[in-house]
Amino acid sequence: MGRLSVEKIIVPIRGEIPSKPSVGPHDRITEALEVMLKNDLKQIVVAKGDEVLGMIRLEDALKTVGLAGRTRSTGAPSLVVHGRKIVLDE
């Protein structure tokens, strides 16, 4: 598997989303996941300099790195990463 960069999963911004923190399009998806988890975010802006390119969603990033689907069979789908429980929307 090659380097997974943020640009592979950028989507248009929907609704209100803070511009900080943000990630760049060439950042690794794992770096974006770390920023989202540290800041308790389900989505994050992707920017190149001052230009906003879109956003990525936590759920899409988890799927791309192969972490989606590793959830408990009961209740809402969730997983634990670095001691934090993440509940995924279905």
N, C-alpha and C positions, 0 to 999 in steps of 0.2 A: 504494500500500500504506500502510495506517495505521500508527500507533505499535504496535509489537509489545511487549507487556508480559509479564512473567513469569507473571501470573495465567492466561494462556491455555494454559500447558503444565504446570501443577502436577499432580503425581500423589501418591498416598499414599506415606509413607515405608516403605521395605522394608529390613529389617536395621538394622545399626548405622550411623549417620551423625553426624559431629560437628555440633554446633549452631553452631559458629563456624568459618569465616566464614558469613554468611547474606546473603540478599537479601530485599527486600520484594516484595509482590505487584504493586506498581505500577512497580517498576524496569523499565527496558528489558532485553530479552533480551540485547542486546549488552553491557550492563553486567554481567549475570550471567555471560556467556561470559568476559569479561575477568577476573572474580574467580576463576572456575574454572580458567582457564588459568594465572593467576599463582600459584595455590595447588596446581596439579597435581591437580585433583579431577575426577572423572567425574560427580559429582552434588553438589548443594548444597541446604541447608535454605532454605525460604521461610518467613519469619516476619513477623508484624505485631505489633510491640512484643514482649511475652513469649510470645505465642501462636504455636505452630508450626502452619502451615497445610498443610505437605507438603514436597515437594522437587521439583526439576527435574533432569533428566539432561542431560549434555553432548550426547549424541547427539540428543535431542529438540530442544534449543536450536539445534544446527547445522542440523537439518532445517528448522526453522521459519524461519530466516533465509536458507535456500537454499544452504547450504554442503555439505549431504550429497550424496553421489553424485559429488562432484568428487574422486574418488580414483584411484589408479593401478589399472591393469587386472590387475596381478599381485600375488599375496600377499594379506595381510590388508588390508581397506580402510583407508586412512589419508589424512590431508591435513596440510599444514603451515600453521600460523597463527602469525604473529609469530615465525618461526624455531623453533617447537616442533612436533614431529611428533605427531599425534594418531591413535591407532589406534582405529577404530570397531568395536564388536561387531556381528556380523551378526545 
